[in-house]
Every structure is written in structure tokens, then in C-alpha cells.
Amino acid sequence: MNPHKWPFQAWFRLAVLHMKLSPDAFWDMPVRDWLWLCQNRDEAPLTAHDFTPLFEAFPDE
């Protein structure tokens, strides 16, 4: 993909207006992270049950 044809203006509007990212957060983000963030994923979000092993492995002090 030619970087001069990437839709940065549209991405910026999406990031700031719809995802509520700050402009600095958008411009500081690597393109690979932005592309990952925008992927359409069919995965269900984590539930409280999914966090149990993390809470046990990393307890608050």
C-alpha cells in the first residue's frame, strides 16, 4: 500500500470523534497498532471470570 494514499484524515476523524482518542494519542500510535485496533474481530470481550487467573497471578499489594 502506498503510504501517500493512506486515509489519514478519515482515520483521524474516526479516532478523535468516535473512539475518543486525543489527537496526540492518534499521532503517537504506530500504524501497525492502529491497523490492529481497527480490525473487525468476532472475539467476545473478556468477562470478570476471565480476569480471575490474572488477579490470582498479580494480586494488589
MDTraj code that builds the backbone (N, CA, C; nanometers):
import mdtraj as md
import numpy as np

residues = "MET ASN PRO HIS LYS TRP PRO PHE GLN ALA TRP PHE ARG LEU ALA VAL LEU HIS MET LYS LEU SER PRO ASP ALA PHE TRP ASP MET PRO VAL ARG ASP TRP LEU TRP LEU CYS GLN ASN ARG ASP GLU ALA PRO LEU THR ALA HIS ASP PHE THR PRO LEU PHE GLU ALA PHE PRO ASP GLU".split()
xyz = np.array([
    [0.0850, -0.1182, 0.0000],
    [0.0000, 0.0000, 0.0000],
    [0.0888, 0.1235, 0.0000],
    [0.0575, 0.2156, -0.0851],
    [0.1320, 0.3397, -0.0959],
    [0.0978, 0.4296, 0.0231],
    [0.1980, 0.4651, 0.1061],
    [0.1673, 0.5467, 0.2245],
    [0.1077, 0.6827, 0.1917],
    [0.1309, 0.7320, 0.0699],
    [0.0749, 0.8617, 0.0324],
    [-0.0747, 0.8532, 0.0046],
    [-0.1281, 0.7328, -0.0056],
    [-0.2701, 0.7151, -0.0319],
    [-0.3441, 0.6615, 0.0904],
    [-0.2776, 0.6503, 0.2024],
    [-0.3434, 0.6027, 0.3237],
    [-0.4407, 0.7106, 0.3711],
    [-0.5571, 0.6733, 0.4181],
    [-0.6613, 0.7714, 0.4541],
    [-0.6433, 0.8305, 0.5945],
    [-0.5321, 0.8998, 0.6160],
    [-0.5042, 0.9521, 0.7497],
    [-0.6115, 1.0492, 0.7988],
    [-0.6678, 1.1303, 0.7104],
    [-0.7717, 1.2241, 0.7547],
    [-0.8942, 1.1494, 0.8050],
    [-0.9363, 1.0465, 0.7335],
    [-1.0520, 0.9668, 0.7765],
    [-1.0197, 0.8920, 0.9054],
    [-0.8994, 0.8366, 0.9147],
    [-0.8593, 0.7664, 1.0370],
    [-0.8586, 0.8620, 1.1561],
    [-0.8083, 0.9827, 1.1328],
    [-0.8019, 1.0813, 1.2403],
    [-0.9422, 1.1154, 1.2909],
    [-1.0351, 1.1387, 1.1985],
    [-1.1742, 1.1670, 1.2388],
    [-1.2324, 1.0507, 1.3184],
    [-1.2106, 0.9286, 1.2711],
    [-1.2604, 0.8104, 1.3414],
    [-1.2014, 0.8025, 1.4820],
    [-1.0716, 0.8225, 1.4924],
    [-1.0034, 0.8118, 1.6214],
    [-1.0526, 0.9164, 1.7206],
    [-1.0614, 1.0407, 1.6761],
    [-1.0945, 1.1505, 1.7672],
    [-1.2445, 1.1603, 1.7946],
    [-1.3257, 1.1508, 1.6906],
    [-1.4696, 1.1721, 1.7081],
    [-1.5441, 1.0494, 1.7590],
    [-1.5024, 0.9314, 1.7162],
    [-1.5778, 0.8112, 1.7512],
    [-1.5104, 0.7265, 1.8588],
    [-1.3771, 0.7202, 1.8558],
    [-1.3056, 0.6398, 1.9548],
    [-1.2618, 0.7229, 2.0746],
    [-1.2806, 0.8531, 2.0659],
    [-1.2485, 0.9465, 2.1748],
    [-1.1006, 0.9459, 2.2133],
    [-1.0135, 0.9176, 2.1156],
    [-0.8702, 0.9294, 2.1401],
    [-0.8310, 1.0759, 2.1289],
    [-0.7301, 1.1151, 2.2011],
    [-0.6801, 1.2514, 2.1843],
    [-0.6023, 1.2575, 2.0530],
    [-0.5924, 1.3760, 1.9936],
    [-0.5115, 1.3868, 1.8718],
    [-0.3680, 1.3383, 1.8930],
    [-0.3095, 1.3725, 2.0078],
    [-0.1729, 1.3273, 2.0357],
    [-0.1643, 1.1753, 2.0417],
    [-0.2632, 1.1113, 2.1040],
    [-0.2628, 0.9648, 2.1128],
    [-0.2699, 0.9029, 1.9736],
    [-0.3509, 0.9619, 1.8862],
    [-0.3603, 0.9099, 1.7493],
    [-0.2270, 0.9242, 1.6769],
    [-0.1697, 1.0435, 1.6789],
    [-0.0474, 1.0663, 1.6019],
    [0.0730, 0.9942, 1.6607],
    [0.0704, 0.9652, 1.7905],
    [0.1807, 0.8912, 1.8530],
    [0.1709, 0.7404, 1.8303],
    [0.0546, 0.6924, 1.7871],
    [0.0319, 0.5491, 1.7708],
    [0.0987, 0.4979, 1.6425],
    [0.1751, 0.3882, 1.6520],
    [0.2307, 0.3289, 1.5297],
    [0.1182, 0.2811, 1.4370],
    [0.1412, 0.2881, 1.3073],
    [0.0394, 0.2471, 1.2101],
    [-0.0013, 0.1019, 1.2332],
    [0.0934, 0.0146, 1.2660],
    [0.0577, -0.1267, 1.2874],
    [-0.0395, -0.1409, 1.4038],
    [-0.0246, -0.0586, 1.5089],
    [-0.1182, -0.0637, 1.6214],
    [-0.2555, -0.0120, 1.5795],
    [-0.2582, 0.0934, 1.4997],
    [-0.3861, 0.1472, 1.4507],
    [-0.4590, 0.0431, 1.3663],
    [-0.3859, -0.0231, 1.2767],
    [-0.4480, -0.1247, 1.1916],
    [-0.5022, -0.2397, 1.2758],
    [-0.4285, -0.2790, 1.3792],
    [-0.4765, -0.3849, 1.4686],
    [-0.6024, -0.3386, 1.5412],
    [-0.6026, -0.2168, 1.5896],
    [-0.7168, -0.1628, 1.6626],
    [-0.8423, -0.1595, 1.5760],
    [-0.8254, -0.1357, 1.4485],
    [-0.9398, -0.1227, 1.3578],
    [-0.9855, -0.2547, 1.2962],
    [-0.9160, -0.3629, 1.3252],
    [-0.9579, -0.4915, 1.2690],
    [-1.0949, -0.5292, 1.3223],
    [-1.1737, -0.5897, 1.2369],
    [-1.3045, -0.6411, 1.2777],
    [-1.2820, -0.7764, 1.3436],
    [-1.3054, -0.7829, 1.4723],
    [-1.2830, -0.9066, 1.5465],
    [-1.4160, -0.9615, 1.5944],
    [-1.4291, -1.0918, 1.5826],
    [-1.5502, -1.1583, 1.6286],
    [-1.5346, -1.2135, 1.7697],
    [-1.4226, -1.1832, 1.8338],
    [-1.3972, -1.2343, 1.9675],
    [-1.4865, -1.1631, 2.0687],
    [-1.5362, -1.2385, 2.1637],
    [-1.6166, -1.1793, 2.2706],
    [-1.5243, -1.1034, 2.3659],
    [-1.5722, -0.9971, 2.4269],
    [-1.4898, -0.9252, 2.5246],
    [-1.4649, -1.0112, 2.6476],
    [-1.3610, -0.9771, 2.7207],
    [-1.3305, -1.0505, 2.8434],
    [-1.4409, -1.0305, 2.9465],
    [-1.4654, -1.1349, 3.0230],
    [-1.5627, -1.1276, 3.1318],
    [-1.4877, -1.1208, 3.2638],
    [-1.5599, -1.0971, 3.3721],
    [-1.4978, -1.0953, 3.5050],
    [-1.4319, -1.2298, 3.5342],
    [-1.4943, -1.3379, 3.4902],
    [-1.4385, -1.4721, 3.5109],
    [-1.3023, -1.4859, 3.4422],
    [-1.2860, -1.4234, 3.3261],
    [-1.1598, -1.4302, 3.2524],
    [-1.0456, -1.3627, 3.3280],
    [-1.0787, -1.2682, 3.4135],
    [-0.9760, -1.1952, 3.4871],
    [-0.9286, -1.2676, 3.6126],
    [-1.0011, -1.3676, 3.6579],
    [-0.9664, -1.4370, 3.7821],
    [-0.8225, -1.4869, 3.7828],
    [-0.7757, -1.5570, 3.6792],
    [-0.6355, -1.6017, 3.6817],
    [-0.5360, -1.4858, 3.6894],
    [-0.5689, -1.3740, 3.6271],
    [-0.4799, -1.2579, 3.6345],
    [-0.4769, -1.1998, 3.7752],
    [-0.5939, -1.1906, 3.8380],
    [-0.5995, -1.1399, 3.9749],
    [-0.5203, -1.2294, 4.0693],
    [-0.5263, -1.3597, 4.0476],
    [-0.4526, -1.4530, 4.1331],
    [-0.3026, -1.4447, 4.1069],
    [-0.2643, -1.4283, 3.9823],
    [-0.1225, -1.4215, 3.9474],
    [-0.0591, -1.2885, 3.9859],
    [-0.1388, -1.1814, 3.9843],
    [-0.0868, -1.0474, 4.0121],
    [-0.1752, -0.9763, 4.1142],
    [-0.1708, -1.0207, 4.2404],
    [-0.2574, -0.9580, 4.3416],
    [-0.2127, -0.8154, 4.3730],
    [-0.3091, -0.7333, 4.4135],
    [-0.2766, -0.5988, 4.4601],
    [-0.2030, -0.6103, 4.5923],
    [-0.1089, -0.5224, 4.6132],
    [-0.0331, -0.5261, 4.7391],
    [-0.0986, -0.4410, 4.8434],
])
top = md.Topology()
chain = top.add_chain()
for i, resn in enumerate(residues, 1):
    res = top.add_residue(resn, chain, resSeq=i)
    for name in ("N", "CA", "C"):
        top.add_atom(name, md.element.get_by_symbol(name[0]), res)
traj = md.Trajectory(xyz[None], top)
